[in-house]
Amino acid sequence: MLQKTAQLAAAFLAVISFSACETVVEVPIPAHTPKLAVRYMLPDQEPDTLFYQLFPQYQPYINHSQSIYSGAELKGVNDAMLTVTDQHGNVVETFKRSNGFGYGASDDGYYEPVTRFKAQPGQKYTLSVSAPNYETVTGKLTMPSALSGLRASFQKISAEEPGGNFAIVQGRVSISLPDNGSENNYYVLYGVLLDDRYVANGRDVFQEETDEDAALVGNEFQNIHFSPILYGDANPFDDKTFNGNTVSFTRKAMLYYGKANTPPRYLRIYVHSITEDTFKFLKSLKMYNDNGNNPFAEQTRVLGNLEKGYGYFGGFTSTYFDIELPK
């Protein structure tokens, strides 16, 4: 018994001695050099007020990085200089700070094009962004080919008016998308409600419903979904499962009318052909946001295409088909 007690005492003293040897090691915080963070989609059309209202995520936006240990509020960079040059080095677009009197958002960091240049499919362009105290950021792209032969239709299933001059129309959108098999293609799909002047008024909203997709289309096309207009994660998709073929699919949709007595006249189906770098950025950004609140999800890195900075320089060509809605 005495021997056992002595052993326990020795073990206890060993633990005390070990804990007394603990030391605190200070780990230096790694230095961080702020870099510009850029987002811009070069269009093949002249951007106007409606364009940036529908697709505000395409508007030029400049911010910056900061240390993960910094608690400072991130604000946009307002003194940046942006230029787009063509493959011959000619400046084809310059930008100015959005001040609220032009078009698009006017918060810190937002810019708008001055000449409203329309990029050409197949042509190469370079974006350059500079600002005081930051390294100049550059990005390059080749504008994708335009899609041709898009077709679409809408079948009304039901309609209801919950009250307050508000209406909901349920239906199905069928789309036929012919893919060019000579190259890899990447797309983003949108639906926009328009009045009889082909103008979006902001009170009428198109929204895809996903609960019945499996019953409407083959499993090989389950990655094709509409992206929300305004702010929201895009749903880009590629042509790996239908390269060189015409893909036809149907999606359940809800049309929300802000005024039941003044319903929209048309449903416009947009297909934006985007660059591969744009596809990678939007896809990884959506995964990053989807996993953001999941402590068990694998960390997702957002894939950009800029040198000496963060973000992406993207480009797209736009094709649309207008569907006259049933009364």
SETORTOR-380326 format. One record per residue (C-alpha): residue number from 1; residue in one letter; x, y, z. Coordinates in Angstrom, 3 decimals, padded with zeros to 6 digits. Layout:
# residues N
   num   residuo         xx         yy         zz
   NUM         A          X          Y          Z
...
END
This chain:
# residues 327
   num   residuo         xx         yy         zz
     1         M    000.000    000.000    000.000
     2         L    002.800    002.337    000.892
     3         Q    004.518    001.513   -002.398
     4         K    001.362    002.352   -004.388
     5         T    000.959    005.647   -002.538
     6         A    004.556    006.561   -003.301
     7         Q    004.025    005.858   -007.006
     8         L    000.952    008.131   -007.147
     9         A    002.846    010.909   -005.373
    10         A    005.733    010.607   -007.837
    11         A    003.350    010.797   -010.788
    12         F    001.671    013.883   -009.307
    13         L    005.004    015.623   -008.844
    14         A    005.957    014.814   -012.436
    15         V    002.775    016.499   -013.740
    16         I    003.478    019.582   -011.620
    17         S    007.053    019.729   -012.836
    18         F    005.930    019.410   -016.485
    19         S    003.319    022.171   -016.211
    20         A    005.875    024.433   -014.582
    21         C    008.046    024.108   -017.686
    22         E    005.391    025.548   -020.034
    23         T    006.405    028.704   -021.899
    24         V    004.402    031.238   -023.900
    25         V    005.633    031.731   -027.452
    26         E    004.577    034.887   -029.250
    27         V    003.782    034.260   -032.913
    28         P    004.315    037.345   -035.057
    29         I    001.357    038.487   -037.130
    30         P    002.302    038.141   -040.806
    31         A    002.612    041.418   -042.670
    32         H   -000.077    042.143   -045.235
    33         T    000.348    044.334   -048.297
    34         P   -003.099    045.534   -049.433
    35         K   -003.990    044.747   -053.038
    36         L   -006.784    046.013   -055.237
    37         A   -009.865    043.800   -055.554
    38         V   -011.678    044.292   -058.871
    39         R   -014.921    043.127   -060.442
    40         Y   -015.976    044.028   -063.983
    41         M   -017.868    042.389   -066.859
    42         L   -017.101    043.797   -070.315
    43         P   -020.311    043.737   -072.402
    44         D   -020.972    043.382   -076.120
    45         Q   -023.733    045.979   -075.842
    46         E   -023.934    049.613   -074.842
    47         P   -024.641    049.703   -071.098
    48         D   -027.446    052.000   -070.006
    49         T   -029.559    052.597   -066.913
    50         L   -031.627    049.448   -067.439
    51         F   -028.520    047.305   -068.010
    52         Y   -026.958    048.000   -064.604
    53         Q   -030.343    047.874   -062.888
    54         L   -030.820    044.314   -064.116
    55         F   -027.195    043.227   -063.744
    56         P   -025.591    045.393   -061.023
    57         Q   -022.949    042.715   -060.439
    58         Y   -021.560    043.561   -063.903
    59         Q   -020.836    047.175   -062.998
    60         P   -017.160    048.066   -062.390
    61         Y   -016.381    047.890   -058.683
    62         I   -013.035    048.477   -056.933
    63         N   -012.179    047.560   -053.345
    64         H   -009.035    046.322   -051.593
    65         S   -007.758    043.507   -049.406
    66         Q   -006.797    043.811   -045.768
    67         S   -005.276    041.659   -043.043
    68         I   -007.511    038.969   -041.560
    69         Y   -006.715    040.490   -038.156
    70         S   -007.984    043.916   -039.177
    71         G   -011.322    045.019   -037.807
    72         A   -011.610    048.027   -040.096
    73         E   -014.669    048.396   -042.303
    74         L   -013.913    047.651   -045.944
    75         K   -014.824    050.557   -048.195
    76         G   -014.599    050.877   -051.936
    77         V   -011.689    052.684   -053.599
    78         N   -012.868    055.980   -055.079
    79         D   -009.670    057.287   -056.688
    80         A   -008.867    054.442   -059.061
    81         M   -008.084    054.785   -062.756
    82         L   -009.528    052.123   -065.064
    83         T   -008.872    051.608   -068.771
    84         V   -009.671    048.904   -071.308
    85         T   -007.381    048.488   -074.310
    86         D   -007.798    046.338   -077.410
    87         Q   -005.284    043.840   -078.784
    88         H   -003.432    046.669   -080.554
    89         G   -002.979    048.658   -077.336
    90         N   -005.599    051.290   -078.212
    91         V   -007.693    052.614   -075.320
    92         V   -011.307    051.726   -076.100
    93         E   -012.924    052.509   -072.730
    94         T   -012.305    054.767   -069.747
    95         F   -014.321    055.079   -066.542
    96         K   -015.483    057.667   -064.027
    97         R   -016.776    057.460   -060.480
    98         S   -020.510    056.869   -060.293
    99         N   -022.054    059.872   -058.580
   100         G   -025.731    058.939   -058.678
   101         F   -026.513    061.196   -061.626
   102         G   -025.512    058.672   -064.263
   103         Y   -026.551    055.037   -064.202
   104         G   -025.856    052.118   -061.910
   105         A   -024.889    052.070   -058.242
   106         S   -023.133    055.116   -056.807
   107         D   -021.766    053.760   -053.519
   108         D   -018.052    053.832   -052.686
   109         G   -016.005    051.911   -055.235
   110         Y   -018.493    051.928   -058.131
   111         Y   -017.558    053.245   -061.573
   112         E   -019.308    053.640   -064.897
   113         P   -017.962    053.548   -068.468
   114         V   -017.566    056.854   -070.265
   115         T   -017.683    055.859   -073.934
   116         R   -019.944    052.804   -073.327
   117         F   -017.870    050.705   -075.666
   118         K   -019.359    047.530   -077.189
   119         A   -016.777    044.724   -077.230
   120         Q   -016.619    042.424   -080.247
   121         P   -016.768    038.593   -080.070
   122         G   -013.404    036.937   -080.661
   123         Q   -011.398    040.084   -079.886
   124         K   -008.821    040.367   -077.083
   125         Y   -009.000    043.077   -074.410
   126         T   -006.954    044.113   -071.380
   127         L   -008.209    045.835   -068.217
   128         S   -005.792    047.969   -066.205
   129         V   -006.652    049.350   -062.756
   130         S   -004.394    051.610   -060.709
   131         A   -004.810    053.638   -057.533
   132         P   -002.490    055.512   -055.156
   133         N   -000.586    053.211   -052.763
   134         Y   -001.535    050.055   -054.686
   135         E    000.151    048.014   -057.379
   136         T   -001.444    048.240   -060.814
   137         V   -003.762    045.317   -061.519
   138         T   -004.252    043.861   -065.004
   139         G   -006.503    041.227   -066.542
   140         K   -006.881    039.843   -070.065
   141         L   -009.659    038.085   -071.949
   142         T   -010.949    037.044   -075.339
   143         M   -014.624    037.834   -075.852
   144         P   -016.733    034.680   -076.330
   145         S   -018.731    033.936   -079.465
   146         A   -022.374    034.946   -079.587
   147         L   -025.086    032.289   -079.353
   148         S   -027.542    032.081   -082.252
   149         G   -030.840    030.253   -082.665
   150         L   -032.164    030.583   -079.108
   151         R   -035.864    029.660   -078.760
   152         A   -038.224    029.744   -075.769
   153         S   -041.894    029.483   -074.796
   154         F   -044.046    029.894   -071.681
   155         Q   -047.003    027.754   -070.600
   156         K   -049.336    029.254   -068.013
   157         I   -050.527    026.797   -065.355
   158         S   -052.379    028.933   -062.819
   159         A   -052.875    032.493   -061.582
   160         E   -053.972    034.011   -058.310
   161         E   -054.422    037.445   -056.782
   162         P   -053.690    037.313   -053.038
   163         G   -054.918    040.880   -052.662
   164         G   -053.607    044.398   -052.708
   165         N   -053.475    044.490   -056.522
   166         F   -050.741    041.840   -056.467
   167         A   -050.759    038.744   -058.703
   168         I   -048.810    035.484   -058.991
   169         V   -048.684    033.455   -062.194
   170         Q   -047.316    029.928   -062.169
   171         G   -046.064    028.319   -065.361
   172         R   -043.325    026.462   -067.214
   173         V   -040.580    027.923   -069.384
   174         S   -039.250    025.714   -072.179
   175         I   -035.918    026.627   -073.755
   176         S   -034.009    025.364   -076.780
   177         L   -030.311    026.302   -076.668
   178         P   -028.111    025.399   -079.678
   179         D   -024.478    024.940   -078.649
   180         N   -021.443    025.561   -080.862
   181         G   -019.424    022.342   -080.790
   182         S   -016.215    023.883   -082.126
   183         E   -015.317    025.355   -078.722
   184         N   -015.975    025.004   -075.011
   185         N   -018.843    027.269   -073.993
   186         Y   -020.016    028.728   -070.700
   187         Y   -023.372    030.353   -070.032
   188         V   -025.528    032.260   -067.561
   189         L   -029.337    032.209   -067.946
   190         Y   -031.731    034.997   -066.879
   191         G   -035.454    035.758   -067.081
   192         V   -036.757    039.356   -067.092
   193         L   -040.349    040.644   -067.248
   194         L   -040.993    043.596   -069.595
   195         D   -043.910    045.926   -070.273
   196         D   -045.422    046.666   -073.691
   197         R   -042.484    049.020   -074.429
   198         Y   -039.972    046.224   -073.741
   199         V   -038.884    047.960   -070.526
   200         A   -038.379    046.354   -067.112
   201         N   -040.197    048.352   -064.443
   202         G   -038.669    046.811   -061.307
   203         R   -041.968    045.768   -059.704
   204         D   -042.494    042.570   -061.766
   205         V   -040.195    039.653   -060.974
   206         F   -039.413    036.323   -062.636
   207         Q   -038.234    033.487   -060.398
   208         E   -037.421    029.852   -061.109
   209         E   -038.930    027.206   -058.856
   210         T   -036.698    024.167   -058.351
   211         D   -038.865    021.638   -056.521
   212         E   -040.126    019.891   -059.666
   213         D   -037.050    020.081   -061.877
   214         A   -036.278    016.360   -061.607
   215         A   -039.685    015.492   -063.034
   216         L   -039.375    017.897   -065.941
   217         V   -035.917    017.295   -067.385
   218         G   -033.269    014.596   -067.595
   219         N   -030.738    014.332   -064.810
   220         E   -027.908    015.283   -067.161
   221         F   -029.235    018.856   -067.337
   222         Q   -029.820    019.407   -063.627
   223         N   -026.940    021.900   -063.496
   224         I   -028.828    024.360   -065.739
   225         H   -030.756    026.936   -063.725
   226         F   -031.803    030.555   -064.040
   227         S   -029.683    033.101   -062.213
   228         P   -031.422    035.852   -060.236
   229         I   -031.277    039.358   -061.609
   230         L   -030.236    042.200   -059.326
   231         Y   -027.898    040.974   -056.569
   232         G   -027.471    037.284   -055.921
   233         D   -025.192    034.376   -056.716
   234         A   -025.120    033.488   -060.394
   235         N   -025.654    029.904   -061.596
   236         P   -023.180    029.523   -064.464
   237         F   -023.087    026.257   -066.426
   238         D   -020.945    024.743   -069.175
   239         D   -021.683    022.582   -072.237
   240         K   -019.818    019.427   -071.197
   241         T   -022.990    017.298   -071.281
   242         F   -024.313    018.630   -074.599
   243         N   -021.302    019.989   -076.513
   244         G   -022.226    020.683   -080.128
   245         N   -025.885    019.749   -079.665
   246         T   -029.113    021.626   -079.075
   247         V   -030.230    021.161   -075.497
   248         S   -033.932    021.490   -074.666
   249         F   -035.164    021.762   -071.102
   250         T   -038.116    023.026   -069.084
   251         R   -038.196    024.900   -065.812
   252         K   -041.053    025.679   -063.461
   253         A   -041.359    029.426   -062.876
   254         M   -043.271    031.972   -060.854
   255         L   -044.129    035.402   -062.247
   256         Y   -044.810    038.026   -059.591
   257         Y   -046.814    041.046   -060.790
   258         G   -046.544    044.221   -058.740
   259         K   -049.841    045.467   -060.217
   260         A   -052.404    042.871   -061.227
   261         N   -054.264    045.374   -063.416
   262         T   -051.054    046.283   -065.284
   263         P   -049.342    042.954   -065.957
   264         P   -046.098    042.627   -067.931
   265         R   -046.392    041.915   -071.646
   266         Y   -043.233    039.915   -072.332
   267         L   -040.859    037.478   -070.682
   268         R   -037.330    037.996   -072.018
   269         I   -034.974    035.026   -071.790
   270         Y   -031.335    036.126   -071.732
   271         V   -028.422    033.780   -072.369
   272         H   -025.049    035.368   -071.616
   273         S   -022.102    033.546   -073.154
   274         I   -019.240    034.115   -070.715
   275         T   -015.496    033.494   -070.675
   276         E   -014.026    030.437   -068.957
   277         D   -012.402    032.656   -066.300
   278         T   -015.783    034.251   -065.585
   279         F   -017.325    030.790   -065.226
   280         K   -014.623    029.724   -062.750
   281         F   -014.968    032.917   -060.701
   282         L   -018.784    032.822   -060.491
   283         K   -018.847    029.081   -059.787
   284         S   -016.248    029.280   -057.010
   285         L   -017.888    032.409   -055.546
   286         K   -021.212    030.602   -055.290
   287         M   -019.521    027.619   -053.607
   288         Y   -017.728    029.979   -051.214
   289         N   -021.009    031.665   -050.230
   290         D   -022.882    028.346   -049.969
   291         N   -020.207    026.963   -047.621
   292         G   -019.689    030.160   -045.649
   293         N   -021.860    029.208   -042.669
   294         N   -020.974    025.515   -042.635
   295         P   -018.151    024.781   -040.167
   296         F   -017.710    021.282   -041.623
   297         A   -017.390    022.332   -045.281
   298         E   -014.052    022.264   -047.026
   299         Q   -012.600    025.733   -047.491
   300         T   -013.329    027.160   -050.933
   301         R   -010.948    029.471   -052.752
   302         V   -012.506    032.010   -055.102
   303         L   -010.724    031.771   -058.456
   304         G   -009.781    035.116   -060.000
   305         N   -007.833    035.991   -063.151
   306         L   -006.042    039.232   -062.242
   307         E   -002.327    039.850   -061.964
   308         K   -001.157    041.562   -058.741
   309         G   -004.693    041.779   -057.389
   310         Y   -007.897    039.936   -056.547
   311         G   -011.197    039.485   -058.372
   312         Y   -011.875    039.038   -062.059
   313         F   -012.124    040.735   -065.417
   314         G   -014.945    039.021   -067.284
   315         G   -016.711    039.425   -070.575
   316         F   -019.954    038.252   -072.136
   317         T   -022.001    038.305   -075.316
   318         S   -025.765    038.510   -074.903
   319         T   -028.570    036.755   -076.771
   320         Y   -032.244    036.985   -075.876
   321         F   -035.650    035.702   -076.934
   322         D   -038.898    037.553   -076.120
   323         I   -041.993    035.545   -075.205
   324         E   -045.379    037.274   -075.391
   325         L   -047.185    036.333   -072.209
   326         P   -050.766    034.979   -072.279
   327         K   -053.393    037.344   -070.949
END
